[in-house]
Amino acid sequence: MAEKPQPDETLRPALEALAARDPHIARWYPKCGLPPVRRRPPGFGSLLHIMCAQQVSTASARAIIGRLDAAARPLNPRSFLALDDAALRAIGFSNSKVLYGRALAADVLAGRVDIDGLAGIDDRAVIAHLVQVKGIGPWTAEIYLMSALDRPDVWPADDLAVQTATQRLKDLPARPSRAQMIELAEPWRPYRSAAARLLWHIYSHPGVPGEFEEGGA
């Protein structure tokens, strides 16, 4: 049996502050509770894991990451580059992700990407540094900021699940656009990362607040 995800207690102060200022969050947060812990260690492996999750389902991403971690131990640029294309395709990499993963590994080894140095620069600089890598866009950089660098005010406005959950949270007639997402999140500064985490949690609970089941993911 899979281990039950643990609630992320570090989010409680931010979510309580958000609930105090936003009646929609005040309605949903008590029903779905704290989101589960979703932290990653900083480094090449976590960034590659996030790239694996691009444009695939959560279940598919978990399966790919599990096979990747089993094939490359420990997962680092050299162990990844040691896997040939056939091995990566067997793991679940598309042709484009094979290229993107190799580009990231090569850039890290060549010093063009300084993953260890990202902790010492601000959010915009992290995004600007990472999007230089072929296959890394703002979404990947934002997820890395949130999950590996623990930055508190990141807003993944282009994430479809966050958009869908925001529509549900705010009772909107349609999924909000990027511009609307940015506007809607302005009152949530400086806790937009916590808001995004709550919205992913809401997305995993279909229906209305009264329909949550105890212990939901």
C-alpha positions as YAML, in Angstrom:
chain: A
units: angstrom
residues:
- id: 1
  name: MET
  ca: [0.00, 0.00, 0.00]
- id: 2
  name: ALA
  ca: [1.32, 3.44, -0.92]
- id: 3
  name: GLU
  ca: [2.36, 5.59, 2.00]
- id: 4
  name: LYS
  ca: [-0.12, 8.35, 2.74]
- id: 5
  name: PRO
  ca: [1.26, 11.76, 1.74]
- id: 6
  name: GLN
  ca: [2.17, 13.93, 4.68]
- id: 7
  name: PRO
  ca: [0.61, 17.41, 4.94]
- id: 8
  name: ASP
  ca: [3.08, 20.22, 4.48]
- id: 9
  name: GLU
  ca: [2.97, 22.07, 7.79]
- id: 10
  name: THR
  ca: [5.37, 24.73, 6.51]
- id: 11
  name: LEU
  ca: [2.53, 26.06, 4.34]
- id: 12
  name: ARG
  ca: [0.15, 26.66, 7.24]
- id: 13
  name: PRO
  ca: [1.17, 30.27, 8.11]
- id: 14
  name: ALA
  ca: [1.00, 31.39, 4.48]
- id: 15
  name: LEU
  ca: [-2.34, 29.68, 3.80]
- id: 16
  name: GLU
  ca: [-3.87, 31.06, 6.98]
- id: 17
  name: ALA
  ca: [-2.74, 34.53, 5.94]
- id: 18
  name: LEU
  ca: [-4.26, 34.01, 2.49]
- id: 19
  name: ALA
  ca: [-7.52, 32.72, 3.95]
- id: 20
  name: ALA
  ca: [-7.75, 35.84, 6.12]
- id: 21
  name: ARG
  ca: [-7.59, 38.11, 3.09]
- id: 22
  name: ASP
  ca: [-9.40, 36.08, 0.41]
- id: 23
  name: PRO
  ca: [-12.91, 34.72, 1.06]
- id: 24
  name: HIS
  ca: [-12.60, 32.14, -1.72]
- id: 25
  name: ILE
  ca: [-9.50, 30.65, -0.16]
- id: 26
  name: ALA
  ca: [-11.20, 30.89, 3.25]
- id: 27
  name: ARG
  ca: [-13.99, 28.68, 1.83]
- id: 28
  name: TRP
  ca: [-11.78, 26.03, 0.22]
- id: 29
  name: TYR
  ca: [-8.77, 25.77, 2.50]
- id: 30
  name: PRO
  ca: [-10.56, 24.33, 5.58]
- id: 31
  name: LYS
  ca: [-12.19, 21.68, 3.41]
- id: 32
  name: CYS
  ca: [-9.14, 20.37, 1.54]
- id: 33
  name: GLY
  ca: [-6.57, 21.12, 4.24]
- id: 34
  name: LEU
  ca: [-2.85, 21.40, 3.81]
- id: 35
  name: PRO
  ca: [-1.34, 20.21, 0.52]
- id: 36
  name: PRO
  ca: [1.04, 17.25, 0.74]
- id: 37
  name: VAL
  ca: [4.78, 17.73, 1.05]
- id: 38
  name: ARG
  ca: [6.23, 18.18, -2.45]
- id: 39
  name: ARG
  ca: [9.90, 19.06, -1.95]
- id: 40
  name: ARG
  ca: [12.85, 18.05, -4.10]
- id: 41
  name: PRO
  ca: [16.56, 18.32, -3.32]
- id: 42
  name: PRO
  ca: [18.22, 21.02, -5.43]
- id: 43
  name: GLY
  ca: [20.39, 19.77, -8.26]
- id: 44
  name: PHE
  ca: [20.53, 18.24, -11.71]
- id: 45
  name: GLY
  ca: [18.36, 15.24, -10.86]
- id: 46
  name: SER
  ca: [15.42, 17.31, -9.66]
- id: 47
  name: LEU
  ca: [15.59, 19.63, -12.65]
- id: 48
  name: LEU
  ca: [15.63, 16.62, -14.98]
- id: 49
  name: HIS
  ca: [12.67, 15.11, -13.10]
- id: 50
  name: ILE
  ca: [10.68, 18.30, -13.69]
- id: 51
  name: MET
  ca: [11.56, 18.17, -17.40]
- id: 52
  name: CYS
  ca: [10.28, 14.57, -17.44]
- id: 53
  name: ALA
  ca: [6.93, 15.82, -16.08]
- id: 54
  name: GLN
  ca: [6.38, 18.34, -18.86]
- id: 55
  name: GLN
  ca: [3.25, 17.63, -20.93]
- id: 56
  name: VAL
  ca: [2.56, 14.19, -19.44]
- id: 57
  name: SER
  ca: [0.17, 12.99, -16.78]
- id: 58
  name: THR
  ca: [1.26, 12.78, -13.16]
- id: 59
  name: ALA
  ca: [1.11, 8.97, -13.29]
- id: 60
  name: SER
  ca: [3.23, 8.85, -16.45]
- id: 61
  name: ALA
  ca: [5.77, 11.25, -14.97]
- id: 62
  name: ARG
  ca: [6.11, 9.13, -11.82]
- id: 63
  name: ALA
  ca: [6.65, 5.99, -13.88]
- id: 64
  name: ILE
  ca: [9.28, 7.64, -16.10]
- id: 65
  name: ILE
  ca: [11.11, 9.12, -13.12]
- id: 66
  name: GLY
  ca: [11.09, 5.79, -11.32]
- id: 67
  name: ARG
  ca: [12.62, 3.99, -14.31]
- id: 68
  name: LEU
  ca: [15.16, 6.79, -14.81]
- id: 69
  name: ASP
  ca: [16.31, 6.69, -11.19]
- id: 70
  name: ALA
  ca: [16.67, 2.91, -11.40]
- id: 71
  name: ALA
  ca: [18.74, 3.12, -14.60]
- id: 72
  name: ALA
  ca: [21.09, 5.92, -13.52]
- id: 73
  name: ARG
  ca: [22.35, 5.57, -9.95]
- id: 74
  name: PRO
  ca: [23.16, 8.10, -8.76]
- id: 75
  name: LEU
  ca: [21.40, 10.36, -11.24]
- id: 76
  name: ASN
  ca: [23.85, 13.03, -12.40]
- id: 77
  name: PRO
  ca: [24.93, 14.47, -15.75]
- id: 78
  name: ARG
  ca: [27.51, 11.77, -16.43]
- id: 79
  name: SER
  ca: [25.30, 8.83, -15.51]
- id: 80
  name: PHE
  ca: [22.50, 10.29, -17.63]
- id: 81
  name: LEU
  ca: [24.76, 10.79, -20.67]
- id: 82
  name: ALA
  ca: [25.93, 7.18, -20.29]
- id: 83
  name: LEU
  ca: [22.41, 6.01, -21.21]
- id: 84
  name: ASP
  ca: [22.01, 5.60, -24.97]
- id: 85
  name: ASP
  ca: [18.96, 6.75, -26.90]
- id: 86
  name: ALA
  ca: [17.38, 3.31, -26.90]
- id: 87
  name: ALA
  ca: [17.66, 3.08, -23.12]
- id: 88
  name: LEU
  ca: [16.12, 6.51, -22.67]
- id: 89
  name: ARG
  ca: [13.24, 5.71, -25.01]
- id: 90
  name: ALA
  ca: [12.64, 2.48, -23.06]
- id: 91
  name: ILE
  ca: [12.47, 4.58, -19.89]
- id: 92
  name: GLY
  ca: [9.79, 6.73, -21.52]
- id: 93
  name: PHE
  ca: [11.67, 9.71, -22.94]
- id: 94
  name: SER
  ca: [10.29, 11.14, -26.16]
- id: 95
  name: ASN
  ca: [12.80, 11.98, -28.89]
- id: 96
  name: SER
  ca: [12.61, 15.66, -27.95]
- id: 97
  name: LYS
  ca: [13.14, 14.93, -24.25]
- id: 98
  name: VAL
  ca: [16.18, 12.81, -25.08]
- id: 99
  name: LEU
  ca: [17.65, 15.88, -26.78]
- id: 100
  name: TYR
  ca: [16.60, 18.22, -23.97]
- id: 101
  name: GLY
  ca: [17.97, 15.99, -21.24]
- id: 102
  name: ARG
  ca: [21.29, 15.63, -23.04]
- id: 103
  name: ALA
  ca: [21.44, 19.38, -23.57]
- id: 104
  name: LEU
  ca: [20.92, 20.02, -19.85]
- id: 105
  name: ALA
  ca: [23.53, 17.44, -18.84]
- id: 106
  name: ALA
  ca: [26.06, 18.85, -21.30]
- id: 107
  name: ASP
  ca: [25.42, 22.42, -20.17]
- id: 108
  name: VAL
  ca: [25.91, 21.46, -16.51]
- id: 109
  name: LEU
  ca: [29.14, 19.60, -17.21]
- id: 110
  name: ALA
  ca: [30.46, 22.47, -19.33]
- id: 111
  name: GLY
  ca: [29.63, 25.03, -16.63]
- id: 112
  name: ARG
  ca: [27.12, 26.86, -18.79]
- id: 113
  name: VAL
  ca: [24.45, 26.05, -16.21]
- id: 114
  name: ASP
  ca: [25.46, 26.63, -12.59]
- id: 115
  name: ILE
  ca: [22.82, 24.70, -10.68]
- id: 116
  name: ASP
  ca: [24.61, 25.10, -7.35]
- id: 117
  name: GLY
  ca: [24.75, 28.86, -7.83]
- id: 118
  name: LEU
  ca: [21.00, 29.24, -8.33]
- id: 119
  name: ALA
  ca: [20.33, 29.36, -4.59]
- id: 120
  name: GLY
  ca: [22.18, 32.66, -4.34]
- id: 121
  name: ILE
  ca: [20.28, 34.64, -7.00]
- id: 122
  name: ASP
  ca: [16.76, 36.04, -7.16]
- id: 123
  name: ASP
  ca: [13.78, 34.38, -8.82]
- id: 124
  name: ARG
  ca: [13.95, 36.30, -12.10]
- id: 125
  name: ALA
  ca: [17.65, 35.58, -12.45]
- id: 126
  name: VAL
  ca: [17.06, 31.87, -11.83]
- id: 127
  name: ILE
  ca: [14.43, 31.76, -14.57]
- id: 128
  name: ALA
  ca: [16.64, 33.73, -16.98]
- id: 129
  name: HIS
  ca: [19.54, 31.38, -16.31]
- id: 130
  name: LEU
  ca: [17.57, 28.17, -16.76]
- id: 131
  name: VAL
  ca: [15.60, 29.09, -19.88]
- id: 132
  name: GLN
  ca: [18.88, 29.33, -21.77]
- id: 133
  name: VAL
  ca: [18.85, 25.52, -21.83]
- id: 134
  name: LYS
  ca: [17.09, 23.96, -24.81]
- id: 135
  name: GLY
  ca: [13.84, 22.42, -23.58]
- id: 136
  name: ILE
  ca: [13.55, 24.45, -20.39]
- id: 137
  name: GLY
  ca: [10.83, 27.08, -20.36]
- id: 138
  name: PRO
  ca: [9.45, 29.34, -17.65]
- id: 139
  name: TRP
  ca: [7.18, 26.59, -16.23]
- id: 140
  name: THR
  ca: [10.09, 24.22, -15.58]
- id: 141
  name: ALA
  ca: [12.09, 27.02, -13.99]
- id: 142
  name: GLU
  ca: [9.13, 28.08, -11.83]
- id: 143
  name: ILE
  ca: [8.52, 24.54, -10.56]
- id: 144
  name: TYR
  ca: [12.21, 24.21, -9.74]
- id: 145
  name: LEU
  ca: [12.08, 27.50, -7.83]
- id: 146
  name: MET
  ca: [9.10, 26.32, -5.81]
- id: 147
  name: SER
  ca: [9.99, 22.70, -5.14]
- id: 148
  name: ALA
  ca: [13.80, 22.66, -5.01]
- id: 149
  name: LEU
  ca: [14.70, 26.20, -3.92]
- id: 150
  name: ASP
  ca: [11.64, 26.72, -1.69]
- id: 151
  name: ARG
  ca: [10.93, 30.23, -3.00]
- id: 152
  name: PRO
  ca: [7.73, 31.62, -1.40]
- id: 153
  name: ASP
  ca: [6.35, 33.93, -4.10]
- id: 154
  name: VAL
  ca: [6.45, 32.06, -7.43]
- id: 155
  name: TRP
  ca: [3.34, 32.03, -9.60]
- id: 156
  name: PRO
  ca: [3.11, 29.44, -12.44]
- id: 157
  name: ALA
  ca: [0.45, 31.36, -14.36]
- id: 158
  name: ASP
  ca: [0.66, 29.08, -17.42]
- id: 159
  name: ASP
  ca: [0.06, 25.83, -15.52]
- id: 160
  name: LEU
  ca: [-3.21, 24.34, -16.80]
- id: 161
  name: ALA
  ca: [-4.05, 22.63, -13.50]
- id: 162
  name: VAL
  ca: [-3.51, 25.88, -11.59]
- id: 163
  name: GLN
  ca: [-5.66, 27.73, -14.13]
- id: 164
  name: THR
  ca: [-8.44, 25.14, -13.86]
- id: 165
  name: ALA
  ca: [-8.35, 25.20, -10.06]
- id: 166
  name: THR
  ca: [-8.37, 29.01, -10.07]
- id: 167
  name: GLN
  ca: [-11.50, 28.92, -12.21]
- id: 168
  name: ARG
  ca: [-13.08, 26.59, -9.64]
- id: 169
  name: LEU
  ca: [-11.83, 28.62, -6.66]
- id: 170
  name: LYS
  ca: [-13.13, 31.91, -8.02]
- id: 171
  name: ASP
  ca: [-16.34, 30.54, -9.62]
- id: 172
  name: LEU
  ca: [-15.30, 31.87, -13.02]
- id: 173
  name: PRO
  ca: [-17.26, 31.05, -16.20]
- id: 174
  name: ALA
  ca: [-14.09, 30.01, -18.07]
- id: 175
  name: ARG
  ca: [-10.50, 29.10, -17.38]
- id: 176
  name: PRO
  ca: [-8.60, 32.35, -16.84]
- id: 177
  name: SER
  ca: [-5.98, 33.54, -19.31]
- id: 178
  name: ARG
  ca: [-2.38, 34.18, -18.36]
- id: 179
  name: ALA
  ca: [-3.10, 37.90, -17.96]
- id: 180
  name: GLN
  ca: [-6.11, 37.16, -15.74]
- id: 181
  name: MET
  ca: [-4.06, 34.70, -13.68]
- id: 182
  name: ILE
  ca: [-1.41, 37.31, -13.00]
- id: 183
  name: GLU
  ca: [-4.06, 39.86, -12.01]
- id: 184
  name: LEU
  ca: [-5.96, 37.43, -9.78]
- id: 185
  name: ALA
  ca: [-2.79, 36.46, -7.93]
- id: 186
  name: GLU
  ca: [-1.60, 39.98, -7.17]
- id: 187
  name: PRO
  ca: [-3.45, 40.12, -3.81]
- id: 188
  name: TRP
  ca: [-1.76, 36.85, -2.84]
- id: 189
  name: ARG
  ca: [1.76, 38.29, -2.76]
- id: 190
  name: PRO
  ca: [4.11, 37.39, -1.09]
- id: 191
  name: TYR
  ca: [2.57, 33.92, -0.71]
- id: 192
  name: ARG
  ca: [1.84, 32.98, -4.33]
- id: 193
  name: SER
  ca: [3.80, 29.71, -4.07]
- id: 194
  name: ALA
  ca: [1.51, 28.59, -1.24]
- id: 195
  name: ALA
  ca: [-1.51, 29.67, -3.28]
- id: 196
  name: ALA
  ca: [-0.30, 27.59, -6.22]
- id: 197
  name: ARG
  ca: [0.27, 24.59, -3.97]
- id: 198
  name: LEU
  ca: [-3.28, 24.94, -2.63]
- id: 199
  name: LEU
  ca: [-4.64, 25.21, -6.16]
- id: 200
  name: TRP
  ca: [-2.90, 21.99, -7.21]
- id: 201
  name: HIS
  ca: [-4.45, 20.42, -4.13]
- id: 202
  name: ILE
  ca: [-7.88, 21.73, -5.12]
- id: 203
  name: TYR
  ca: [-7.38, 20.41, -8.65]
- id: 204
  name: SER
  ca: [-6.93, 16.91, -7.24]
- id: 205
  name: HIS
  ca: [-10.32, 17.20, -5.48]
- id: 206
  name: PRO
  ca: [-13.06, 17.46, -8.13]
- id: 207
  name: GLY
  ca: [-16.38, 18.96, -7.16]
- id: 208
  name: VAL
  ca: [-17.29, 21.62, -4.65]
- id: 209
  name: PRO
  ca: [-15.88, 22.15, -1.15]
- id: 210
  name: GLY
  ca: [-18.60, 20.12, 0.53]
- id: 211
  name: GLU
  ca: [-17.66, 17.01, -1.45]
- id: 212
  name: PHE
  ca: [-14.11, 16.49, -0.12]
- id: 213
  name: GLU
  ca: [-13.36, 13.14, 1.42]
- id: 214
  name: GLU
  ca: [-11.21, 12.93, 4.50]
- id: 215
  name: GLY
  ca: [-7.65, 11.95, 3.67]
- id: 216
  name: GLY
  ca: [-7.80, 13.03, 0.02]
- id: 217
  name: ALA
  ca: [-4.51, 13.66, -1.75]
...
